Amino acid sequence: MILRANCKINLGLDILRRRPDGYHDLQTVMYPVRGLYDEVEVVRTDKPGVEFLSEGLTVDCPADENICVKAFRLMRQRYGVEGVRIRLVKRVPFGAGLGGGSADATAVVLALNELFALGLSEEELIARAAELGSDTAFFVRNTPQLCTGRGEVMEPFGVDLSGLTLVVVKPDEGVSTREAYAGVHPRVPAVPLAERLRRPVAQWQGLVTNDFEESVFAAHPSIRAVKERLLAAGALYASMSGSGSAVFGLFGPQAKGEELCALSPFVFEL
C-alpha cells in the first residue's frame, strides 16, 4: 500500500498561553498542500517487527528513531500488529513547519489500520495520531481545520483559496520547534483568528499573523528576507508556516508562472 503523505501550511498561528503541562495553547488553521508530498509504502511481511527504508531527502535522525517507526511501535503496542516493511520516499523539507514528518506518521497509522483490518473509527485514528505529535491528527482528516489545544483539537473550517497560486520557499537553514517556542510571548488577540480569516485574502497581510515570526525573524534574518521577497514579487499574503523555516506566498491569477518558478521549485495551483 502506497500513500501520499502531503504537507500543510498554517493560515495564521496565535500562541495563546503556556499550559501547566509545559505545552502551549494555540489557534491556527491548517490547510493541506496536496501537491507537495512524501510517499509512504507499507507492506506486510512474514518477519516480526518492522523493516524501515528511507529514500530521497536525508532525514536527520537514526532509522529506529524515525517517526514512521515510532508510529508502527505505537500501533503494535495498541493493537498487536506485526511484520511490516515501511519505505519512505522523502520529498517534503524537514525543519520547515510543513508537517512532513507528522504526515508520514499518520500515513503509517492509516496504512496499518487498512492492512490489518483494524476497523478503527476516525475518532480512534485521530487519538492514535495525536499520541505521535501535535500536528499528526490533522492529517487524518486532511482538510482545512481550525486547530486548537496543542493543535490536536480540530473542527472543519471553510476557507476557499481556489484560483490562487501557492509558492513555498524553504531556506537553507532550519528552525527547531524548541527554538521557536523559546522565543514566543503568548497573548490572546482581540479578534479571534477565525474571524480574521473570513476577510478576503487580500486583507490578510498584517492581520492574519504567525506569532513565531517575531523571534524567528530576529534570529534568522534570511527567513525574514524570504517573506519580504515574496511580498515584493506580488504575493497577496505571505507568512512563515508553523514554527518555520518555510515561508509561503499566495498569489492571485495575474501572477506569471515563470516568475513564480524563479522564486521556488514548489509552486502549486490551489
C-alpha positions in Angstrom: 0.0 0.0 0.0 1.4 3.4 -1.0 0.1 6.6 0.5 0.8 10.2 -0.5 1.7 12.0 2.7 1.1 15.6 1.8 2.2 18.5 3.8 0.3 21.5 5.2 0.6 25.3 5.7 -0.6 27.3 8.6 -3.0 30.2 7.9 -2.3 32.3 10.9 -0.9 31.0 14.2 -1.8 32.5 17.6 0.1 31.3 20.7 -2.5 32.0 23.4 -1.0 30.8 26.6 1.5 28.4 28.2 -0.1 25.4 29.9 0.8 23.8 33.2 1.9 20.7 31.3 4.6 22.7 29.5 2.8 22.9 26.2 1.1 25.9 24.7 -2.5 26.5 23.7 -2.6 27.8 20.2 -5.1 28.5 17.5 -4.3 28.0 13.8 -5.9 26.9 10.6 -4.1 24.1 8.9 -4.5 23.8 5.1 -3.4 20.7 3.1 -0.9 21.1 0.3 -1.6 18.1 -1.8 1.0 18.9 -4.5 3.9 18.5 -2.1 4.1 15.1 -0.5 6.2 12.2 0.7 5.5 8.6 -0.5 4.9 6.1 2.3 4.8 2.5 1.3 3.7 -0.1 3.9 3.5 -3.8 3.1 3.0 -6.8 5.4 5.9 -9.3 5.7 6.5 -12.7 7.4 9.1 -11.3 9.7 8.2 -9.8 13.1 8.8 -6.2 13.8 9.5 -3.5 11.2 11.9 -3.0 8.4 12.4 0.7 7.5 13.9 2.1 4.4 14.3 5.8 3.5 15.0 7.4 0.1 15.0 10.9 -1.2 15.9 13.7 1.2 18.2 12.6 4.0 16.3 12.6 7.3 18.4 13.9 10.2 17.8 11.0 12.7 18.7 7.3 13.0 16.3 4.9 11.3 15.0 3.5 14.6 14.0 7.0 15.7 12.2 7.9 12.6 8.6 8.9 13.3 7.3 6.3 10.9 9.0 3.6 13.1 7.5 5.2 16.2 4.1 5.1 14.6 4.5 1.3 13.9 5.6 0.7 17.5 2.6 2.6 18.9 0.2 0.6 16.7 2.0 -2.7 17.7 1.6 -1.8 21.4 -2.1 -0.8 21.0 -3.3 -3.5 18.5 -0.6 -6.1 18.2 0.2 -5.5 14.6 3.4 -7.3 13.5 5.6 -7.8 10.4 5.7 -4.8 8.0 8.2 -3.1 5.7 8.0 0.7 5.5 9.6 2.6 2.7 9.7 6.4 2.9 10.4 8.5 -0.2 11.2 11.9 1.4 10.4 15.0 -0.6 8.9 17.4 1.9 11.7 19.5 3.5 12.0 18.9 7.2 12.7 21.5 9.9 10.3 23.6 7.8 7.0 23.9 9.7 5.3 22.0 6.9 4.3 18.9 9.0 6.1 16.5 6.7 7.1 14.1 9.5 3.7 14.3 11.0 2.1 13.4 7.7 4.4 10.4 7.3 3.5 9.1 10.8 -0.2 9.5 10.2 0.1 7.7 6.8 1.6 4.7 8.7 -1.3 4.7 11.1 -3.8 4.8 8.3 -2.0 2.1 6.3 -1.8 -0.3 9.3 -5.4 0.2 10.0 -6.2 -0.9 6.5 -3.6 -3.7 6.1 -4.6 -5.3 9.4 -8.3 -4.6 9.1 -8.4 -2.9 12.4 -11.6 -1.0 11.6 -10.7 2.0 13.7 -13.1 4.9 13.6 -12.0 8.4 12.7 -12.1 9.3 16.4 -9.7 6.4 17.2 -7.4 7.3 14.3 -7.2 10.9 15.5 -6.4 9.7 19.0 -3.6 7.4 17.9 -2.1 10.0 15.6 -2.3 12.7 18.4 -0.1 10.5 20.5 2.7 11.0 18.0 2.7 14.8 17.9 0.7 18.0 17.8 0.2 18.2 14.0 -0.3 14.5 13.3 -4.1 14.4 14.0 -4.8 17.0 11.3 -3.7 14.5 8.6 -6.4 12.0 9.4 -8.9 14.5 8.0 -6.5 16.3 5.7 -9.0 19.1 5.0 -8.9 22.7 6.3 -9.2 22.6 10.0 -9.3 25.2 12.8 -6.9 23.6 15.3 -6.8 24.5 19.0 -5.3 23.0 22.1 -1.8 21.8 21.2 -3.1 21.6 17.6 -4.9 18.3 18.1 -8.4 19.6 18.7 -10.0 20.2 15.4 -13.1 21.5 13.7 -13.7 21.9 9.9 -13.0 25.4 8.7 -14.3 26.8 5.4 -11.7 28.7 3.5 -11.6 29.0 -0.2 -8.2 29.5 -1.9 -9.2 28.2 -5.3 -7.8 30.2 -8.2 -4.7 31.2 -6.2 -1.2 30.0 -6.7 0.8 28.8 -3.7 4.6 29.3 -3.6 6.5 27.6 -0.8 10.2 28.6 -0.1 12.4 26.6 2.2 15.5 28.5 3.2 18.7 26.6 3.7 18.6 27.0 7.5 16.1 25.2 9.7 14.3 26.2 12.9 13.8 23.6 15.6 10.4 23.6 17.4 12.2 24.0 20.7 13.9 27.2 19.4 10.7 28.6 18.0 8.7 28.1 21.2 11.5 29.5 23.4 11.1 32.9 21.8 7.3 33.3 21.8 5.3 35.7 24.0 1.8 34.2 24.4 -1.2 36.6 24.0 -4.9 36.3 23.3 -5.7 38.6 20.3 -8.6 40.9 20.5 -10.1 39.4 17.3 -10.2 35.6 17.0 -8.3 34.1 14.1 -11.4 32.5 12.6 -13.0 35.9 12.3 -9.9 37.5 10.7 -9.6 34.6 8.2 -13.2 35.3 7.0 -12.0 38.5 5.3 -10.7 38.4 1.7 -7.2 37.0 1.3 -6.0 40.4 0.0 -6.8 41.8 3.5 -4.9 39.2 5.5 -1.4 40.7 5.4 -0.7 42.3 8.8 -4.0 40.9 10.2 -3.5 37.2 9.9 -0.2 36.7 11.7 2.1 33.9 12.9 3.3 34.5 16.5 6.5 32.6 15.8 7.7 35.1 13.2 8.9 37.9 15.6 11.6 35.8 17.4 12.4 33.6 14.4 13.0 36.5 12.1 15.2 38.2 14.7 17.4 35.2 15.0 17.3 34.3 11.3 17.2 37.4 9.1 17.4 35.3 5.9 14.0 33.8 6.7 12.5 37.4 7.1 14.1 38.2 3.7 12.2 35.3 2.1 8.9 36.7 3.2 9.9 40.2 2.0 10.9 38.8 -1.4 7.5 37.0 -1.8 5.6 40.2 -1.0 7.8 42.2 -3.3 7.0 39.7 -6.1 3.3 40.5 -5.7 2.0 37.9 -3.1 -1.4 38.8 -1.8 -0.3 37.2 1.5 2.9 35.8 2.8 3.7 34.1 6.1 6.0 31.6 7.7 4.4 28.2 8.1 4.2 26.8 11.6 7.4 27.2 13.5 9.4 27.7 10.3 11.6 27.9 8.4 9.5 27.5 5.3 7.7 30.6 4.1 4.8 30.7 1.7 3.1 33.2 -0.5 -0.4 33.2 -2.0 -0.6 34.9 -5.5 -3.6 36.0 -7.5 -4.4 34.9 -11.1 -2.4 37.8 -12.5 0.9 36.3 -11.3 3.2 34.9 -14.1 4.2 31.3 -13.8 7.7 31.7 -14.9 8.4 34.5 -12.3 6.9 32.3 -9.5 9.0 29.3 -10.6 12.1 31.5 -10.3 11.2 32.0 -6.6 10.9 28.3 -5.7 10.6 24.9 -7.2 7.5 24.4 -5.0 4.7 26.2 -7.0 1.1 24.8 -6.8 -2.2 25.9 -8.2 -4.9 25.7 -5.5 
